[in-house]
Amino acid sequence: MTARQGRRGFLRSACRHCVGWGGFAALGASAQQAAEPLLPARFARPGLDSDEGGLWAMMDREETRLRRSSFIIKDDALQAYLYQLVCKLGGEHCQDIRVHIARTPHFNASMAPNGMMQVWSGLLLRCENEAQLAAVLGHELGHYLERHTLERMRDIKSKAGLATFLAVFGVVGAVAGLGVLVTSYAFSREQEERADRIGMRLMQRAGFDGRQAAVVWDNLLGELKITGGEEAGKRSALFATHPPVADRRDGLLRLAGEAGGSLGAEDFERVTASHRLGWLQEEVRRGQFEESLVLFDRMLKRRPEDVQVLYARGEVFRLRDGTDDLQRAADDLVRATASDNTPAEAFRSLGLVHRRRNDMPAATAAFQRYLALAPEAGDAGLIKTYLPGQQP
């Protein structure tokens, strides 16, 4: 079977990004679809003398640059976990896919036509379980299996925008990359519908609860609404090419059908645990305090005594420094530091809050605790200057 024939068969079975992950879910799957194979044959590498081969070669060069980037998270266990998840979803296609985890505090995953997949840490932070992550990666695999990114690259090959498009897959530029994604991808609604439908079928075939796809959408939209209002789904650059919000959520739920399947929360939490504090700190440094508070409130609703999130939310309040924010910061940080496994940084933040409130005995106690837990901290010298009678 040729790649083209395989793709035609897949189009029939799939039935009719995206920045990060998004798109419109079409309604229901037919009995004919269920009877037909879900996946096309693996794609053969095109010859370098072909149009497609030249595009693959460009992406290969970008992938080499990406591997050398300081943004890439080097964690064999996390890498293996994500690859195994891709294999659950993509079957034999996983042999052609390389997963790169980028330290970037935004919600995004993407795939290049040569099999290069990026997963950003902001996405991993926002997922609550493996099923939600599978929904996102399944959608991206849908774009890959349908060759959507290749079609987009062909569309802009002769334009100056190709270099900008390639920057998405090269050394990740965090904030700058989001605008690039919007202008470069601009997948059509039909492509989004296909990717949503395929992604849903892939995650359900792998045994996951498909209704978690709608949860991911609702959670992300909740963050955007806090600054963009009820029309955030239409105004945000992240979803500029996508259909109405209500259609998006309702379509995913109809496509998922009845609840059922695995969530995979324990495995997901286990493999991401060692990175979670760092990802929370990067989210705080992103500086989008209102959106971060929605995220942290949602996390604390699930686990009210999560000391890492209490610390992160307290830090947001401290940095935002609005009306009553210092008191809110103190409340969160006191709760966080009451635990035996609290991050050392929580004591530093609490000390800074007390110092702002001119409560020097309380500030001194918090700073001393911080220095005892993290004596080699980069800011230890500065913190020592805040202690009475001590020199850095």
Salt bridges, closest charged atoms under 4 A:
ASP51 OD2 - ARG154 NE 2.88
ASP51 OD1 - LYS157 NZ 2.74
GLU52 OE2 - ARG147 NH2 2.05
GLU52 OE1 - ARG154 NH2 3.82
ASP60 OD2 - ARG45 NH2 2.23
GLU62 OE1 - ARG65 NH1 2.67
GLU63 OE2 - ARG67 NH2 3.30
GLU63 OE1 - ARG98 NH2 2.71
GLU63 OE2 - HIS100 NE2 2.74
ASP75 OD2 - HIS275 NE2 2.47
ASP96 OD1 - ARG42 NH2 2.70
GLU128 OE2 - ARG298 NE 3.65
GLU130 OE2 - LYS88 NZ 3.40
GLU140 OE2 - HIS17 NE2 2.04
GLU146 OE2 - HIS148 NE2 3.98
GLU146 OE2 - ARG194 NH1 3.17
GLU151 OE2 - ARG7 NH2 2.68
ASP155 OD2 - ARG152 NH1 3.33
GLU190 OE2 - ARG16 NE 2.07
GLU190 OE2 - ARG194 NH2 3.20
GLU192 OE1 - HIS139 NE2 3.10
GLU192 OE1 - HIS143 NE2 3.56
GLU192 OE2 - HIS242 NE2 3.36
ASP196 OD1 - HIS139 ND1 2.90
ASP196 OD2 - ARG248 NH1 3.04
ASP218 OD2 - ARG249 NE 2.53
GLU223 OE1 - ARG126 NE 3.06
GLU223 OE2 - ARG298 NH2 3.51
GLU230 OE1 - LYS225 NZ 3.24
GLU231 OE1 - LYS234 NZ 3.37
ASP250 OD1 - ARG249 NH1 3.85
ASP267 OD1 - ARG270 NH2 3.67
GLU269 OE2 - ARG302 NH2 3.85
GLU269 OE2 - ARG303 NH2 2.71
GLU282 OE2 - ARG103 NE 3.55
GLU283 OE1 - ARG126 NH2 2.95
GLU283 OE2 - ARG286 NH2 2.91
GLU290 OE2 - ARG320 NH1 3.04
GLU291 OE1 - ARG286 NH2 3.20
ASP297 OD1 - ARG313 NH1 2.86
GLU305 OE2 - ARG335 NH2 2.96
ASP306 OD2 - ARG276 NH2 2.57
GLU315 OE2 - ARG318 NH2 2.81
ASP321 OD2 - ARG356 NH1 3.08
ASP325 OD2 - ARG320 NE 2.73
ASP325 OD1 - ARG328 NH1 2.89
ASP332 OD2 - ARG313 NE 2.68
ASP379 OD2 - ARG348 NH1 3.06
